[in-house]
Amino acid sequence: MKSAMQFLLVVSVVVLASCQQNTKEQKSMQDKRNLTAEEILNKPDYLAISYGGYRKKTRDSQPSISQLKDDLKILYAMDIRVLRTYNVRLPHASNILKAIKELKQEDDNFEMYVMLGAWIDCKNAWTELPLNHNEGSIHNASEINRAVELANQYPDIVKIIAVGNEAMVKWASAYYVQPHIILKWVKHLQDLKSKGEIRKDLWITSSDNFASWGGGESEYHTPELEEIIETVDYLSIHTYPMHDTHYNPVFWGVLPKEKKLSNTEKLDKVMNRSLTYAVSQYDSVASYVKSLGIKKPIHIGETGWASFSDRHYGPAGSKATDEYKQALYYHKMREWATKNKTKCFYFEAFDEPWKDAEYPNGSENYFGLFTVDGKAKYALWDAVDKKTFENLKRDKNEITKTYDGKLEDLLLDVHIPPVKNEIMLNH
């Protein structure tokens, strides 16, 4: 009898220890899948990307939860762990959060975080009424409130709220606002933090062009901008060398001394200079922030390269857009960001035809690393070869290569940029 009781006692201790170990392991797993914004932004292996799941030429056609989950599985397979969204007025962002939650419930290993964008406009934006850039849209408050609601509803997923997207840069003439409007909402969110109404580790930023973060013209160097930099948790900056192949092509083109190189060597050097140009814009913001005596993390909230255009960036323009150059830029930027411990939200995951619905050949429709029907562009051909996307589909389409994987066909659409001194003569 005594022996039996001792046996039961030993079994109980073993079972209790096992339960405690399982509880510890579960907690450890949960902790690993519930990192803070600071931890996520400082993990080089957690790749980040801008994501919109729209398949049609209008956002009236919202992707289903099932479609979003298919996209998320594809992105997860390529080591994406952080997504960036842009507004909460439409169902899209909240549906992404719901899809992530469902995937986490279905698979303990699934991990994905979100930088949630709250869209900010000036008064009368997108109407026939006169624009007032000194006042905010009546919709801004509801956008911020909804972002707060979603951040509190999905605390293990939403780690960053971005107040506005390119909302301060003055070339966004249809909707830009003066910095005091961004400052108002950044301070509001930080105030909610101090009151305990949102989490202390939820980071607040604004995501904007490098110039409007102080890296460009002096007209942006205002007391309000300085206060924004003081108030945000980090700076999210945008840099787009591709656009400047038309608007400011000081870096663009083949140097006269490179004319005898092979085409692939020319393109590699051209795209190296494109990366250097992007990095110089990042550095210009860092220099401005340092000149203010402020220390804040700076990450890239957007950069990308379109794979097609028949306007400014196409064969009749700067000859910038094709899948080959897009791939070079993507890999060079990823390598630089990892080496320099800078989070880069690459723009973007999938092509979105609504971006320039009235002009199907516009570059805005072709920034994705995947086509709308799920074909992997040249930047991801190696991933296809490695079977990264095996058994994954987008709208019932298996993930295959563009151009049927024939590089010789892809290269027919690649144009060598003009010799640099010819560019300067034309500008």
C-alpha positions in Angstrom: 0.0 0.0 0.0 2.8 2.4 1.0 4.6 1.5 -2.3 1.5 2.2 -4.3 1.1 5.6 -2.6 4.7 6.5 -3.3 4.3 5.5 -6.9 1.2 7.7 -7.2 3.1 10.6 -5.6 5.9 10.2 -8.0 3.5 10.1 -11.0 1.7 13.2 -9.7 5.0 15.1 -9.3 6.0 14.1 -12.9 2.6 15.1 -14.3 2.7 18.4 -12.4 6.3 19.1 -13.6 5.3 18.2 -17.2 2.3 20.6 -17.0 4.4 23.3 -15.7 7.0 22.7 -18.5 4.2 22.8 -21.1 2.8 26.0 -19.6 6.3 27.5 -19.7 6.8 26.4 -23.3 3.4 27.8 -24.3 4.2 31.1 -22.6 7.6 31.2 -24.3 5.9 30.6 -27.7 3.4 33.3 -27.0 6.1 35.7 -26.0 8.0 35.0 -29.2 4.9 35.7 -31.2 4.0 38.9 -29.4 7.0 41.1 -29.8 7.0 44.9 -29.3 7.4 47.4 -32.1 11.0 48.1 -31.0 11.9 44.4 -31.1 10.3 43.9 -34.5 11.9 46.9 -36.1 15.3 45.8 -34.8 15.1 42.2 -36.1 16.7 42.2 -39.5 15.3 38.7 -40.4 11.7 40.0 -39.9 11.1 41.4 -43.4 8.5 44.1 -43.9 6.3 45.0 -46.9 3.5 47.3 -47.9 0.4 45.2 -48.6 -2.9 45.7 -50.4 -4.9 42.7 -51.5 -7.1 44.5 -54.1 -7.5 42.5 -57.3 -9.8 44.8 -59.2 -9.7 48.3 -60.7 -11.8 49.6 -57.8 -11.6 49.3 -54.0 -15.4 48.8 -54.0 -14.4 45.2 -54.6 -13.0 44.2 -51.3 -10.9 41.0 -51.1 -12.4 38.2 -49.0 -11.0 36.9 -45.8 -10.1 33.7 -47.6 -8.2 35.7 -50.3 -6.3 37.7 -47.7 -5.3 34.5 -45.9 -3.9 33.1 -49.1 -1.9 36.2 -49.6 -0.6 36.2 -46.1 0.6 32.6 -46.4 2.5 33.6 -49.5 4.1 36.5 -47.8 4.9 34.5 -44.7 6.6 31.9 -46.9 9.1 34.6 -48.1 9.9 35.6 -44.5 7.7 38.7 -44.4 6.7 39.3 -40.7 5.5 42.9 -40.8 2.8 44.4 -43.0 2.0 48.0 -43.7 -1.6 49.2 -44.4 -2.8 52.7 -45.3 -6.3 53.5 -44.0 -9.0 52.1 -41.7 -12.0 53.8 -43.3 -12.5 50.8 -45.6 -12.9 47.2 -44.4 -9.6 46.1 -45.8 -7.3 46.7 -42.8 -9.6 45.2 -40.3 -10.1 42.2 -42.5 -6.4 41.7 -42.7 -6.2 41.8 -38.9 -9.0 39.2 -38.7 -7.3 37.0 -41.3 -4.0 37.1 -39.3 -5.9 36.2 -36.2 -7.5 33.2 -37.8 -4.1 32.0 -39.2 -2.5 32.3 -35.8 -5.4 30.2 -34.4 -4.9 27.6 -37.1 -1.1 27.5 -36.8 0.9 28.1 -33.6 3.9 29.0 -35.7 2.3 31.7 -37.8 3.5 35.2 -36.9 2.6 38.5 -38.5 2.5 42.0 -37.3 1.0 45.2 -38.7 1.9 48.8 -39.0 -1.6 50.3 -39.2 -2.0 53.4 -41.3 -4.5 56.1 -40.4 -5.1 58.2 -43.5 -5.0 62.0 -43.0 -6.4 64.6 -45.5 -6.8 68.3 -45.6 -10.2 69.9 -45.5 -12.3 69.3 -48.7 -9.8 66.8 -50.1 -11.3 64.7 -52.9 -14.3 67.0 -53.3 -15.1 69.9 -55.7 -14.7 72.4 -52.9 -11.6 74.6 -52.5 -8.8 72.8 -50.6 -7.7 74.1 -47.2 -4.3 72.7 -46.4 -4.3 74.5 -43.0 -7.3 72.5 -41.7 -7.8 68.8 -41.4 -10.6 66.8 -43.0 -13.7 66.0 -40.9 -12.9 62.3 -41.5 -9.5 62.4 -39.7 -10.9 62.0 -36.2 -12.9 58.9 -37.1 -9.8 57.5 -38.9 -7.7 57.9 -35.8 -10.4 56.6 -33.5 -10.8 53.5 -35.6 -7.1 52.9 -35.6 -7.1 53.0 -31.8 -10.0 50.7 -31.7 -8.2 48.1 -33.9 -5.0 48.4 -32.0 -6.8 47.6 -28.8 -8.8 44.8 -30.4 -5.6 43.1 -31.9 -2.8 44.0 -29.4 -0.7 41.0 -30.4 -0.8 42.1 -34.1 -1.0 45.9 -34.3 2.4 47.2 -33.1 2.6 50.6 -34.9 0.1 53.4 -35.9 1.2 55.7 -38.7 -0.5 59.0 -38.7 -0.9 59.9 -42.4 0.8 58.7 -45.6 2.8 61.3 -47.5 0.4 63.8 -45.9 2.9 66.6 -45.4 4.8 66.6 -48.7 3.6 69.4 -50.8 3.5 67.6 -54.1 0.6 65.6 -52.7 -1.4 68.6 -53.8 -4.8 66.8 -53.7 -4.8 66.3 -49.9 -1.6 67.4 -48.1 -1.8 69.0 -44.7 0.4 71.4 -42.8 2.6 69.8 -40.1 0.6 71.1 -37.2 -2.3 68.7 -38.2 0.0 65.7 -38.1 1.4 66.9 -34.8 -2.1 67.2 -33.3 -2.9 63.6 -33.9 0.6 62.2 -33.0 0.3 64.1 -29.7 -3.3 62.8 -29.2 -2.1 59.2 -29.6 0.9 59.7 -27.3 -1.5 61.3 -24.7 -3.8 58.2 -24.9 -0.6 56.2 -24.2 0.1 58.2 -21.1 -3.4 57.7 -19.9 -3.2 53.9 -20.4 -5.9 54.0 -23.1 -3.5 52.3 -25.6 -0.5 50.2 -24.8 2.8 51.8 -23.8 4.7 49.8 -26.3 2.5 50.7 -29.3 4.8 52.9 -31.4 3.4 56.1 -33.1 4.9 57.6 -36.2 4.0 59.4 -39.4 5.1 57.9 -42.8 6.2 60.5 -45.2 8.6 61.5 -48.0 12.2 62.1 -47.0 11.9 65.8 -47.8 9.0 66.4 -45.4 11.1 64.8 -42.7 13.6 67.6 -43.1 15.9 65.9 -45.6 14.9 68.2 -48.5 14.1 71.8 -49.0 14.4 74.3 -46.1 10.7 75.2 -46.4 10.0 71.9 -44.5 12.3 73.0 -41.6 9.6 74.3 -39.3 9.1 74.3 -35.5 6.1 72.0 -36.0 8.2 69.5 -37.8 10.8 69.6 -35.0 8.1 68.9 -32.5 6.8 66.0 -34.6 10.3 64.5 -34.6 10.4 65.0 -30.8 7.0 63.4 -30.3 7.0 60.3 -32.6 8.6 57.0 -31.5 10.5 56.7 -34.7 10.7 58.3 -38.2 9.2 56.4 -41.2 10.6 57.9 -44.4 10.0 57.3 -48.1 12.5 57.3 -50.8 11.8 56.6 -54.5 14.8 56.8 -56.9 12.6 55.4 -59.6 10.5 58.5 -59.7 13.5 60.7 -59.8 14.8 59.0 -62.9 12.4 61.4 -64.5 12.1 64.3 -62.0 15.7 64.6 -60.8 17.9 62.2 -62.8 21.2 63.4 -61.4 22.2 59.8 -60.6 20.5 58.1 -63.5 22.1 56.7 -66.7 25.2 55.0 -68.0 28.4 56.9 -67.5 30.4 57.5 -70.7 33.3 55.4 -69.3 30.8 52.5 -68.9 29.6 52.4 -72.6 31.9 49.4 -73.4 30.6 47.2 -70.6 28.1 44.4 -71.1 24.5 45.3 -70.7 24.2 43.4 -67.4 27.3 45.2 -66.1 25.9 48.6 -67.1 22.6 47.8 -65.4 24.3 46.7 -62.2 26.2 50.0 -62.0 23.1 52.0 -62.8 21.1 50.3 -60.1 24.0 50.7 -57.6 23.8 54.4 -58.1 20.0 54.2 -57.6 20.6 52.6 -54.2 23.2 55.2 -53.3 20.7 57.9 -54.2 18.1 56.4 -51.9 20.6 56.0 -49.1 21.6 59.7 -49.5 18.0 60.7 -48.9 17.9 58.5 -45.8 21.2 60.1 -44.7 19.8 63.6 -45.3 17.0 63.0 -42.8 19.4 61.5 -40.3 21.7 64.6 -40.6 18.7 66.9 -40.1 17.5 65.1 -37.0 21.1 65.1 -35.6 21.3 68.8 -36.3 18.3 69.3 -34.0 20.1 67.4 -31.2 17.4 64.7 -31.3 18.0 60.9 -31.2 15.3 58.8 -32.9 15.3 55.6 -34.8 14.8 56.1 -38.6 13.4 53.4 -40.8 12.2 53.2 -44.4 8.4 53.2 -44.6 8.4 52.9 -48.3 10.6 52.4 -51.3 10.1 50.4 -54.4 10.5 50.1 -58.2 7.8 49.5 -60.8 8.2 46.7 -63.3 6.3 48.5 -66.1 5.3 51.9 -67.4 4.8 53.4 -70.9 5.0 57.0 -69.7 7.7 58.9 -67.8 9.6 55.8 -66.8 9.1 53.5 -69.8 11.0 53.0 -73.1 10.0 56.5 -74.3 11.0 58.1 -71.0 13.8 57.3 -68.6 13.9 53.6 -69.5 13.7 52.7 -65.8 10.8 50.3 -65.5 11.1 46.5 -66.1 11.3 43.4 -64.0 15.1 43.1 -64.3 15.8 46.6 -62.8 13.1 46.0 -60.2 14.8 42.8 -59.1 18.2 44.5 -58.8 16.8 47.3 -56.7 14.8 45.0 -54.5 17.8 42.8 -53.6 20.2 45.6 -53.3 17.8 47.5 -51.0 17.1 44.4 -48.9 20.8 43.8 -48.5 21.6 47.4 -47.5 18.7 47.5 -45.0 19.7 44.2 -43.4 23.4 45.2 -43.2 22.5 48.6 -41.7 19.8 47.3 -39.3 17.2 49.5 -40.9 13.6 48.1 -41.3 12.5 48.5 -44.9 8.8 48.3 -45.8 9.2 47.5 -49.4 6.5 48.7 -51.7 4.8 46.5 -52.5 3.6 42.9 -52.3 1.2 42.5 -55.2 0.2 44.6 -58.2 -3.0 46.6 -57.5 -4.9 47.7 -60.6 -7.0 50.3 -58.7 -3.9 52.6 -58.2 -4.2 54.1 -61.6 -7.5 52.6 -62.8 -8.0 55.2 -65.6 -4.6 54.4 -67.1 -3.8 50.6 -67.0 -0.2 51.1 -68.2 0.6 53.6 -65.4 3.6 52.7 -63.2 1.5 52.8 -60.0 -0.3 49.6 -61.1 3.0 47.6 -61.3 5.0 48.0 -58.1 4.2 44.5 -56.8 6.6 41.7 -56.6 3.7 39.5 -57.8 1.3 40.1 -60.6 -2.5 40.3 -59.7 -2.9 36.7 -60.8 0.0 35.5 -58.5 2.9 35.2 -60.9 6.2 35.9 -59.2 8.2 38.6 -60.9 11.9 38.2 -61.6 12.9 39.4 -58.1 11.3 36.2 -56.8 12.3 33.7 -59.4 14.9 32.1 -57.2 12.3 31.7 -54.5 10.1 29.8 -56.9 13.1 27.6 -57.8 13.6 26.9 -54.1 9.9 25.8 -53.9 9.2 28.6 -51.3 5.6 28.8 -52.6 5.0 25.1 -53.0 1.3 24.3 -52.4 0.4 28.0 -52.1 -2.0 29.7 -54.5 -3.5 33.1 -55.2 -7.1 32.9 -56.4 -6.6 29.2 -57.4 -3.5 30.1 -59.3 -0.2 28.4 -58.4 2.8 30.7 -57.9 4.7 30.5 -61.2 7.3 32.7 -62.8 6.4 35.6 -65.1 7.6 35.1 -68.8 7.2 31.4 -68.1 10.6 31.6 -66.5 12.3 32.4 -69.8 15.0 35.0 -69.0 15.7 35.6 -72.7 12.1 36.7 -73.2 12.2 39.0 -70.1 15.4 40.7 -71.3 13.7 41.7 -74.6 11.7 44.2 -72.4 14.7 45.6 -70.7 16.0 48.9 -72.0 19.4 50.4 -71.2 19.2 53.9 -69.7 20.7 56.6 -71.8 24.3 57.8 -71.3 24.4 60.2 -68.4 25.7 63.3 -70.3 22.8 62.8 -72.8 20.3 63.0 -69.8 21.8 66.2 -68.5 21.6 67.7 -72.0 17.9 66.9 -72.1 17.2 68.5 -68.7 
